[in-house]
Amino acid sequence: MKNYGYKVCYRQYGKRKMKLYLVTNTYSSAQWSVRWYETHPTPDRRTKRPLEDVTWLIVPIKTYLEYKRLWRGCPF
């Protein structure tokens, strides 16, 4: 099975829903991002408040259609 990239998601404690924060092509950059977000306060993209009490997760992108959908709005 081929992985097309990785999603860095977070889940607030006590909640079940995961929210997408970042999409990367390599697992090493996803790990680096998670380590950075765990040590530095990261703002929520909509409310600009710092995320507190969250668990960071790395989820592989398994289908090409999901990969295309996630990178569709990429600014570069």
Secondary structure, 3 states (H helix, E strand, C coil): CCCCEEEEEEEECCCCCCEEEEEECCHHHHHHHHHHHHHCCCECCCCCCECCCEEEEEEEECCHHHHHHHHCCCCC
